[in-house]
Amino acid sequence: MAAIQFLFIVLVPLVIVAGAVVTLFAVGALFDALEHPDELRQRIEGAFRRPQKAGKVAGSDHYYRPYWI
């Protein structure tokens, strides 16, 4: 019984503090979105945009040739 009381005394404040921190972050994100809606739109579009393709190495028949060859 004492272990249950101890866990209750320890866990309830931790849950309350964690909830308060999450709430503060959510409110901050809301105010940021309200102040900068264009940046929010860019972030959302950037999350769904495909990454750029990796660059290719130029072959031997490429038009560019270094002058020291």
PyMOL Python script that loads the backbone (N, CA, C, O; Angstrom):
from pymol import cmd

cmd.read_pdbstr("""\
ATOM      1  N   MET A   1       0.817  -1.197   0.000  1.00  0.00           N
ATOM      2  CA  MET A   1       0.000   0.000   0.000  1.00  0.00           C
ATOM      3  C   MET A   1       0.863   1.265   0.000  1.00  0.00           C
ATOM      4  O   MET A   1       0.512   2.271  -0.617  1.00  0.00           O
ATOM      5  N   ALA A   2       1.987   1.196   0.697  1.00  0.00           N
ATOM      6  CA  ALA A   2       2.859   2.364   0.775  1.00  0.00           C
ATOM      7  C   ALA A   2       3.510   2.648  -0.573  1.00  0.00           C
ATOM      8  O   ALA A   2       3.765   3.802  -0.915  1.00  0.00           O
ATOM      9  N   ALA A   3       3.781   1.582  -1.342  1.00  0.00           N
ATOM     10  CA  ALA A   3       4.385   1.769  -2.665  1.00  0.00           C
ATOM     11  C   ALA A   3       3.419   2.473  -3.609  1.00  0.00           C
ATOM     12  O   ALA A   3       3.832   3.310  -4.411  1.00  0.00           O
ATOM     13  N   ILE A   4       2.162   2.145  -3.519  1.00  0.00           N
ATOM     14  CA  ILE A   4       1.153   2.784  -4.373  1.00  0.00           C
ATOM     15  C   ILE A   4       1.035   4.264  -4.012  1.00  0.00           C
ATOM     16  O   ILE A   4       0.937   5.113  -4.898  1.00  0.00           O
ATOM     17  N   GLN A   5       1.046   4.570  -2.728  1.00  0.00           N
ATOM     18  CA  GLN A   5       0.970   5.965  -2.302  1.00  0.00           C
ATOM     19  C   GLN A   5       2.206   6.742  -2.754  1.00  0.00           C
ATOM     20  O   GLN A   5       2.100   7.883  -3.204  1.00  0.00           O
ATOM     21  N   PHE A   6       3.373   6.116  -2.631  1.00  0.00           N
ATOM     22  CA  PHE A   6       4.613   6.770  -3.063  1.00  0.00           C
ATOM     23  C   PHE A   6       4.582   7.043  -4.560  1.00  0.00           C
ATOM     24  O   PHE A   6       4.923   8.143  -4.994  1.00  0.00           O
ATOM     25  N   LEU A   7       4.175   6.052  -5.358  1.00  0.00           N
ATOM     26  CA  LEU A   7       4.096   6.250  -6.801  1.00  0.00           C
ATOM     27  C   LEU A   7       3.088   7.339  -7.148  1.00  0.00           C
ATOM     28  O   LEU A   7       3.321   8.133  -8.059  1.00  0.00           O
ATOM     29  N   PHE A   8       1.972   7.379  -6.428  1.00  0.00           N
ATOM     30  CA  PHE A   8       0.965   8.408  -6.674  1.00  0.00           C
ATOM     31  C   PHE A   8       1.537   9.790  -6.373  1.00  0.00           C
ATOM     32  O   PHE A   8       1.322  10.736  -7.131  1.00  0.00           O
ATOM     33  N   ILE A   9       2.261   9.900  -5.271  1.00  0.00           N
ATOM     34  CA  ILE A   9       2.831  11.186  -4.869  1.00  0.00           C
ATOM     35  C   ILE A   9       3.910  11.634  -5.853  1.00  0.00           C
ATOM     36  O   ILE A   9       4.071  12.833  -6.079  1.00  0.00           O
ATOM     37  N   VAL A  10       4.640  10.707  -6.433  1.00  0.00           N
ATOM     38  CA  VAL A  10       5.706  11.052  -7.368  1.00  0.00           C
ATOM     39  C   VAL A  10       5.165  11.279  -8.781  1.00  0.00           C
ATOM     40  O   VAL A  10       5.579  12.223  -9.454  1.00  0.00           O
ATOM     41  N   LEU A  11       4.255  10.434  -9.233  1.00  0.00           N
ATOM     42  CA  LEU A  11       3.800  10.487 -10.621  1.00  0.00           C
ATOM     43  C   LEU A  11       2.835  11.636 -10.910  1.00  0.00           C
ATOM     44  O   LEU A  11       2.896  12.221 -11.992  1.00  0.00           O
ATOM     45  N   VAL A  12       1.960  11.970  -9.990  1.00  0.00           N
ATOM     46  CA  VAL A  12       0.977  13.021 -10.252  1.00  0.00           C
ATOM     47  C   VAL A  12       1.660  14.364 -10.531  1.00  0.00           C
ATOM     48  O   VAL A  12       1.311  15.012 -11.518  1.00  0.00           O
ATOM     49  N   PRO A  13       2.612  14.810  -9.715  1.00  0.00           N
ATOM     50  CA  PRO A  13       3.288  16.079 -10.068  1.00  0.00           C
ATOM     51  C   PRO A  13       4.064  16.001 -11.380  1.00  0.00           C
ATOM     52  O   PRO A  13       4.106  16.981 -12.123  1.00  0.00           O
ATOM     53  N   LEU A  14       4.679  14.855 -11.679  1.00  0.00           N
ATOM     54  CA  LEU A  14       5.399  14.726 -12.945  1.00  0.00           C
ATOM     55  C   LEU A  14       4.449  14.835 -14.133  1.00  0.00           C
ATOM     56  O   LEU A  14       4.774  15.476 -15.132  1.00  0.00           O
ATOM     57  N   VAL A  15       3.300  14.225 -14.032  1.00  0.00           N
ATOM     58  CA  VAL A  15       2.318  14.300 -15.124  1.00  0.00           C
ATOM     59  C   VAL A  15       1.799  15.732 -15.270  1.00  0.00           C
ATOM     60  O   VAL A  15       1.601  16.210 -16.387  1.00  0.00           O
ATOM     61  N   ILE A  16       1.581  16.409 -14.157  1.00  0.00           N
ATOM     62  CA  ILE A  16       1.090  17.788 -14.213  1.00  0.00           C
ATOM     63  C   ILE A  16       2.139  18.706 -14.848  1.00  0.00           C
ATOM     64  O   ILE A  16       1.806  19.536 -15.694  1.00  0.00           O
ATOM     65  N   VAL A  17       3.392  18.562 -14.446  1.00  0.00           N
ATOM     66  CA  VAL A  17       4.461  19.395 -15.005  1.00  0.00           C
ATOM     67  C   VAL A  17       4.647  19.099 -16.488  1.00  0.00           C
ATOM     68  O   VAL A  17       4.795  20.024 -17.287  1.00  0.00           O
ATOM     69  N   ALA A  18       4.643  17.826 -16.868  1.00  0.00           N
ATOM     70  CA  ALA A  18       4.789  17.466 -18.284  1.00  0.00           C
ATOM     71  C   ALA A  18       3.628  18.038 -19.106  1.00  0.00           C
ATOM     72  O   ALA A  18       3.842  18.534 -20.211  1.00  0.00           O
ATOM     73  N   GLY A  19       2.429  17.973 -18.586  1.00  0.00           N
ATOM     74  CA  GLY A  19       1.281  18.549 -19.283  1.00  0.00           C
ATOM     75  C   GLY A  19       1.396  20.050 -19.428  1.00  0.00           C
ATOM     76  O   GLY A  19       1.020  20.605 -20.461  1.00  0.00           O
ATOM     77  N   ALA A  20       1.914  20.718 -18.402  1.00  0.00           N
ATOM     78  CA  ALA A  20       2.091  22.170 -18.474  1.00  0.00           C
ATOM     79  C   ALA A  20       3.134  22.540 -19.524  1.00  0.00           C
ATOM     80  O   ALA A  20       2.958  23.510 -20.261  1.00  0.00           O
ATOM     81  N   VAL A  21       4.214  21.773 -19.595  1.00  0.00           N
ATOM     82  CA  VAL A  21       5.255  22.044 -20.587  1.00  0.00           C
ATOM     83  C   VAL A  21       4.715  21.841 -21.998  1.00  0.00           C
ATOM     84  O   VAL A  21       4.960  22.663 -22.881  1.00  0.00           O
ATOM     85  N   VAL A  22       3.990  20.764 -22.213  1.00  0.00           N
ATOM     86  CA  VAL A  22       3.401  20.508 -23.536  1.00  0.00           C
ATOM     87  C   VAL A  22       2.409  21.605 -23.895  1.00  0.00           C
ATOM     88  O   VAL A  22       2.353  22.033 -25.048  1.00  0.00           O
ATOM     89  N   THR A  23       1.636  22.061 -22.937  1.00  0.00           N
ATOM     90  CA  THR A  23       0.679  23.138 -23.191  1.00  0.00           C
ATOM     91  C   THR A  23       1.394  24.434 -23.566  1.00  0.00           C
ATOM     92  O   THR A  23       0.958  25.140 -24.476  1.00  0.00           O
ATOM     93  N   LEU A  24       2.487  24.752 -22.872  1.00  0.00           N
ATOM     94  CA  LEU A  24       3.241  25.960 -23.206  1.00  0.00           C
ATOM     95  C   LEU A  24       3.815  25.888 -24.622  1.00  0.00           C
ATOM     96  O   LEU A  24       3.780  26.876 -25.356  1.00  0.00           O
ATOM     97  N   PHE A  25       4.335  24.736 -25.004  1.00  0.00           N
ATOM     98  CA  PHE A  25       4.846  24.592 -26.367  1.00  0.00           C
ATOM     99  C   PHE A  25       3.726  24.717 -27.391  1.00  0.00           C
ATOM    100  O   PHE A  25       3.920  25.323 -28.445  1.00  0.00           O
ATOM    101  N   ALA A  26       2.564  24.156 -27.098  1.00  0.00           N
ATOM    102  CA  ALA A  26       1.440  24.243 -28.041  1.00  0.00           C
ATOM    103  C   ALA A  26       0.962  25.686 -28.187  1.00  0.00           C
ATOM    104  O   ALA A  26       0.650  26.124 -29.294  1.00  0.00           O
ATOM    105  N   VAL A  27       0.902  26.417 -27.093  1.00  0.00           N
ATOM    106  CA  VAL A  27       0.482  27.815 -27.161  1.00  0.00           C
ATOM    107  C   VAL A  27       1.517  28.641 -27.918  1.00  0.00           C
ATOM    108  O   VAL A  27       1.157  29.510 -28.713  1.00  0.00           O
ATOM    109  N   GLY A  28       2.798  28.375 -27.677  1.00  0.00           N
ATOM    110  CA  GLY A  28       3.844  29.073 -28.412  1.00  0.00           C
ATOM    111  C   GLY A  28       3.778  28.800 -29.901  1.00  0.00           C
ATOM    112  O   GLY A  28       3.955  29.709 -30.712  1.00  0.00           O
ATOM    113  N   ALA A  29       3.526  27.558 -30.263  1.00  0.00           N
ATOM    114  CA  ALA A  29       3.401  27.211 -31.681  1.00  0.00           C
ATOM    115  C   ALA A  29       2.177  27.887 -32.300  1.00  0.00           C
ATOM    116  O   ALA A  29       2.216  28.320 -33.451  1.00  0.00           O
ATOM    117  N   LEU A  30       1.106  27.973 -31.539  1.00  0.00           N
ATOM    118  CA  LEU A  30      -0.103  28.646 -32.045  1.00  0.00           C
ATOM    119  C   LEU A  30       0.165  30.124 -32.305  1.00  0.00           C
ATOM    120  O   LEU A  30      -0.211  30.645 -33.355  1.00  0.00           O
ATOM    121  N   PHE A  31       0.813  30.805 -31.355  1.00  0.00           N
ATOM    122  CA  PHE A  31       1.118  32.224 -31.551  1.00  0.00           C
ATOM    123  C   PHE A  31       2.095  32.434 -32.701  1.00  0.00           C
ATOM    124  O   PHE A  31       1.974  33.403 -33.451  1.00  0.00           O
ATOM    125  N   ASP A  32       3.061  31.531 -32.842  1.00  0.00           N
ATOM    126  CA  ASP A  32       4.003  31.643 -33.963  1.00  0.00           C
ATOM    127  C   ASP A  32       3.276  31.482 -35.287  1.00  0.00           C
ATOM    128  O   ASP A  32       3.559  32.203 -36.244  1.00  0.00           O
ATOM    129  N   ALA A  33       2.340  30.539 -35.348  1.00  0.00           N
ATOM    130  CA  ALA A  33       1.576  30.331 -36.583  1.00  0.00           C
ATOM    131  C   ALA A  33       0.683  31.523 -36.887  1.00  0.00           C
ATOM    132  O   ALA A  33       0.490  31.868 -38.053  1.00  0.00           O
ATOM    133  N   LEU A  34       0.136  32.156 -35.857  1.00  0.00           N
ATOM    134  CA  LEU A  34      -0.722  33.321 -36.081  1.00  0.00           C
ATOM    135  C   LEU A  34       0.086  34.547 -36.509  1.00  0.00           C
ATOM    136  O   LEU A  34      -0.404  35.370 -37.282  1.00  0.00           O
ATOM    137  N   GLU A  35       1.318  34.671 -36.012  1.00  0.00           N
ATOM    138  CA  GLU A  35       2.138  35.828 -36.375  1.00  0.00           C
ATOM    139  C   GLU A  35       2.792  35.676 -37.741  1.00  0.00           C
ATOM    140  O   GLU A  35       3.006  36.670 -38.435  1.00  0.00           O
ATOM    141  N   HIS A  36       3.113  34.445 -38.139  1.00  0.00           N
ATOM    142  CA  HIS A  36       3.828  34.202 -39.390  1.00  0.00           C
ATOM    143  C   HIS A  36       3.119  33.112 -40.207  1.00  0.00           C
ATOM    144  O   HIS A  36       3.628  31.996 -40.310  1.00  0.00           O
ATOM    145  N   PRO A  37       1.969  33.417 -40.778  1.00  0.00           N
ATOM    146  CA  PRO A  37       1.251  32.372 -41.531  1.00  0.00           C
ATOM    147  C   PRO A  37       1.976  31.949 -42.806  1.00  0.00           C
ATOM    148  O   PRO A  37       1.839  30.804 -43.236  1.00  0.00           O
ATOM    149  N   ASP A  38       2.752  32.858 -43.424  1.00  0.00           N
ATOM    150  CA  ASP A  38       3.464  32.489 -44.646  1.00  0.00           C
ATOM    151  C   ASP A  38       4.581  31.486 -44.342  1.00  0.00           C
ATOM    152  O   ASP A  38       4.821  30.575 -45.135  1.00  0.00           O
ATOM    153  N   GLU A  39       5.263  31.640 -43.207  1.00  0.00           N
ATOM    154  CA  GLU A  39       6.298  30.676 -42.829  1.00  0.00           C
ATOM    155  C   GLU A  39       5.677  29.322 -42.496  1.00  0.00           C
ATOM    156  O   GLU A  39       6.261  28.280 -42.793  1.00  0.00           O
ATOM    157  N   LEU A  40       4.502  29.334 -41.883  1.00  0.00           N
ATOM    158  CA  LEU A  40       3.815  28.079 -41.579  1.00  0.00           C
ATOM    159  C   LEU A  40       3.475  27.334 -42.869  1.00  0.00           C
ATOM    160  O   LEU A  40       3.633  26.116 -42.952  1.00  0.00           O
ATOM    161  N   ARG A  41       3.008  28.076 -43.872  1.00  0.00           N
ATOM    162  CA  ARG A  41       2.677  27.466 -45.157  1.00  0.00           C
ATOM    163  C   ARG A  41       3.922  26.849 -45.793  1.00  0.00           C
ATOM    164  O   ARG A  41       3.861  25.750 -46.345  1.00  0.00           O
ATOM    165  N   GLN A  42       5.046  27.554 -45.714  1.00  0.00           N
ATOM    166  CA  GLN A  42       6.295  27.026 -46.274  1.00  0.00           C
ATOM    167  C   GLN A  42       6.743  25.769 -45.538  1.00  0.00           C
ATOM    168  O   GLN A  42       7.235  24.830 -46.164  1.00  0.00           O
ATOM    169  N   ARG A  43       6.581  25.741 -44.224  1.00  0.00           N
ATOM    170  CA  ARG A  43       6.969  24.558 -43.451  1.00  0.00           C
ATOM    171  C   ARG A  43       6.118  23.352 -43.837  1.00  0.00           C
ATOM    172  O   ARG A  43       6.630  22.242 -43.981  1.00  0.00           O
ATOM    173  N   ILE A  44       4.818  23.579 -44.002  1.00  0.00           N
ATOM    174  CA  ILE A  44       3.928  22.470 -44.361  1.00  0.00           C
ATOM    175  C   ILE A  44       4.248  21.972 -45.765  1.00  0.00           C
ATOM    176  O   ILE A  44       4.322  20.764 -45.992  1.00  0.00           O
ATOM    177  N   GLU A  45       4.439  22.896 -46.711  1.00  0.00           N
ATOM    178  CA  GLU A  45       4.786  22.485 -48.070  1.00  0.00           C
ATOM    179  C   GLU A  45       6.141  21.794 -48.103  1.00  0.00           C
ATOM    180  O   GLU A  45       6.318  20.831 -48.849  1.00  0.00           O
ATOM    181  N   GLY A  46       7.089  22.258 -47.320  1.00  0.00           N
ATOM    182  CA  GLY A  46       8.405  21.638 -47.265  1.00  0.00           C
ATOM    183  C   GLY A  46       8.378  20.228 -46.695  1.00  0.00           C
ATOM    184  O   GLY A  46       9.203  19.391 -47.060  1.00  0.00           O
ATOM    185  N   ALA A  47       7.434  19.964 -45.804  1.00  0.00           N
ATOM    186  CA  ALA A  47       7.334  18.627 -45.217  1.00  0.00           C
ATOM    187  C   ALA A  47       6.872  17.600 -46.247  1.00  0.00           C
ATOM    188  O   ALA A  47       7.224  16.424 -46.148  1.00  0.00           O
ATOM    189  N   PHE A  48       6.082  18.037 -47.240  1.00  0.00           N
ATOM    190  CA  PHE A  48       5.555  17.107 -48.238  1.00  0.00           C
ATOM    191  C   PHE A  48       6.304  17.160 -49.564  1.00  0.00           C
ATOM    192  O   PHE A  48       5.983  16.405 -50.482  1.00  0.00           O
ATOM    193  N   ARG A  49       7.290  18.033 -49.677  1.00  0.00           N
ATOM    194  CA  ARG A  49       8.064  18.152 -50.913  1.00  0.00           C
ATOM    195  C   ARG A  49       9.070  17.010 -51.001  1.00  0.00           C
ATOM    196  O   ARG A  49       9.671  16.615 -50.002  1.00  0.00           O
ATOM    197  N   ARG A  50       9.239  16.495 -52.195  1.00  0.00           N
ATOM    198  CA  ARG A  50      10.231  15.432 -52.402  1.00  0.00           C
ATOM    199  C   ARG A  50      11.631  16.012 -52.303  1.00  0.00           C
ATOM    200  O   ARG A  50      11.861  17.148 -52.717  1.00  0.00           O
ATOM    201  N   PRO A  51      12.570  15.248 -51.760  1.00  0.00           N
ATOM    202  CA  PRO A  51      13.942  15.754 -51.687  1.00  0.00           C
ATOM    203  C   PRO A  51      14.562  15.837 -53.078  1.00  0.00           C
ATOM    204  O   PRO A  51      14.139  15.139 -54.000  1.00  0.00           O
ATOM    205  N   GLN A  52      15.562  16.693 -53.217  1.00  0.00           N
ATOM    206  CA  GLN A  52      16.224  16.833 -54.506  1.00  0.00           C
ATOM    207  C   GLN A  52      16.995  15.565 -54.823  1.00  0.00           C
ATOM    208  O   GLN A  52      17.490  14.876 -53.931  1.00  0.00           O
ATOM    209  N   LYS A  53      17.085  15.275 -56.113  1.00  0.00           N
ATOM    210  CA  LYS A  53      17.844  14.104 -56.537  1.00  0.00           C
ATOM    211  C   LYS A  53      19.332  14.341 -56.328  1.00  0.00           C
ATOM    212  O   LYS A  53      19.813  15.472 -56.381  1.00  0.00           O
ATOM    213  N   ALA A  54      20.040  13.261 -56.091  1.00  0.00           N
ATOM    214  CA  ALA A  54      21.485  13.372 -55.892  1.00  0.00           C
ATOM    215  C   ALA A  54      22.153  13.745 -57.207  1.00  0.00           C
ATOM    216  O   ALA A  54      21.696  13.355 -58.281  1.00  0.00           O
ATOM    217  N   GLY A  55      23.225  14.494 -57.114  1.00  0.00           N
ATOM    218  CA  GLY A  55      23.946  14.911 -58.311  1.00  0.00           C
ATOM    219  C   GLY A  55      24.647  13.738 -58.982  1.00  0.00           C
ATOM    220  O   GLY A  55      25.034  12.777 -58.316  1.00  0.00           O
ATOM    221  N   LYS A  56      24.810  13.816 -60.298  1.00  0.00           N
ATOM    222  CA  LYS A  56      25.474  12.757 -61.061  1.00  0.00           C
ATOM    223  C   LYS A  56      26.896  13.184 -61.395  1.00  0.00           C
ATOM    224  O   LYS A  56      27.170  14.368 -61.590  1.00  0.00           O
ATOM    225  N   VAL A  57      27.770  12.235 -61.456  1.00  0.00           N
ATOM    226  CA  VAL A  57      29.150  12.515 -61.863  1.00  0.00           C
ATOM    227  C   VAL A  57      29.176  12.604 -63.386  1.00  0.00           C
ATOM    228  O   VAL A  57      28.599  11.769 -64.082  1.00  0.00           O
ATOM    229  N   ALA A  58      29.855  13.632 -63.888  1.00  0.00           N
ATOM    230  CA  ALA A  58      29.933  13.812 -65.336  1.00  0.00           C
ATOM    231  C   ALA A  58      30.766  12.691 -65.956  1.00  0.00           C
ATOM    232  O   ALA A  58      31.808  12.316 -65.419  1.00  0.00           O
ATOM    233  N   GLY A  59      30.310  12.167 -67.073  1.00  0.00           N
ATOM    234  CA  GLY A  59      31.020  11.094 -67.756  1.00  0.00           C
ATOM    235  C   GLY A  59      32.208  11.614 -68.547  1.00  0.00           C
ATOM    236  O   GLY A  59      32.459  12.818 -68.592  1.00  0.00           O
ATOM    237  N   SER A  60      32.933  10.698 -69.169  1.00  0.00           N
ATOM    238  CA  SER A  60      34.119  11.090 -69.935  1.00  0.00           C
ATOM    239  C   SER A  60      33.750  11.846 -71.209  1.00  0.00           C
ATOM    240  O   SER A  60      34.576  12.592 -71.735  1.00  0.00           O
ATOM    241  N   ASP A  61      32.541  11.673 -71.711  1.00  0.00           N
ATOM    242  CA  ASP A  61      32.126  12.361 -72.925  1.00  0.00           C
ATOM    243  C   ASP A  61      31.437  13.700 -72.629  1.00  0.00           C
ATOM    244  O   ASP A  61      30.833  14.297 -73.520  1.00  0.00           O
ATOM    245  N   HIS A  62      31.526  14.155 -71.415  1.00  0.00           N
ATOM    246  CA  HIS A  62      30.900  15.414 -71.047  1.00  0.00           C
ATOM    247  C   HIS A  62      31.636  16.582 -71.707  1.00  0.00           C
ATOM    248  O   HIS A  62      32.837  16.500 -71.968  1.00  0.00           O
ATOM    249  N   TYR A  63      30.911  17.662 -71.971  1.00  0.00           N
ATOM    250  CA  TYR A  63      31.503  18.776 -72.721  1.00  0.00           C
ATOM    251  C   TYR A  63      32.586  19.491 -71.933  1.00  0.00           C
ATOM    252  O   TYR A  63      33.472  20.091 -72.541  1.00  0.00           O
ATOM    253  N   TYR A  64      32.557  19.455 -70.641  1.00  0.00           N
ATOM    254  CA  TYR A  64      33.544  20.161 -69.848  1.00  0.00           C
ATOM    255  C   TYR A  64      34.785  19.275 -69.666  1.00  0.00           C
ATOM    256  O   TYR A  64      34.682  18.133 -69.217  1.00  0.00           O
ATOM    257  N   ARG A  65      35.933  19.807 -70.014  1.00  0.00           N
ATOM    258  CA  ARG A  65      37.192  19.078 -69.806  1.00  0.00           C
ATOM    259  C   ARG A  65      38.174  20.030 -69.145  1.00  0.00           C
ATOM    260  O   ARG A  65      38.368  21.140 -69.640  1.00  0.00           O
ATOM    261  N   PRO A  66      38.792  19.640 -68.059  1.00  0.00           N
ATOM    262  CA  PRO A  66      39.765  20.515 -67.421  1.00  0.00           C
ATOM    263  C   PRO A  66      40.918  20.825 -68.358  1.00  0.00           C
ATOM    264  O   PRO A  66      41.264  20.001 -69.205  1.00  0.00           O
ATOM    265  N   TYR A  67      41.516  21.998 -68.223  1.00  0.00           N
ATOM    266  CA  TYR A  67      42.567  22.428 -69.155  1.00  0.00           C
ATOM    267  C   TYR A  67      43.854  21.646 -68.985  1.00  0.00           C
ATOM    268  O   TYR A  67      44.685  21.658 -69.892  1.00  0.00           O
ATOM    269  N   TRP A  68      44.059  20.968 -67.868  1.00  0.00           N
ATOM    270  CA  TRP A  68      45.325  20.265 -67.686  1.00  0.00           C
ATOM    271  C   TRP A  68      45.332  18.872 -68.281  1.00  0.00           C
ATOM    272  O   TRP A  68      46.339  18.172 -68.188  1.00  0.00           O
ATOM    273  N   ILE A  69      44.229  18.452 -68.891  1.00  0.00           N
ATOM    274  CA  ILE A  69      44.218  17.128 -69.547  1.00  0.00           C
ATOM    275  C   ILE A  69      44.745  17.261 -70.950  1.00  0.00           C
ATOM    276  O   ILE A  69      44.822  16.270 -71.677  1.00  0.00           O
TER     277      ILE A  69
END
""", "prot")
cmd.dss("prot")
cmd.show_as("cartoon", "prot")
cmd.util.cbc("prot")
cmd.orient("prot")
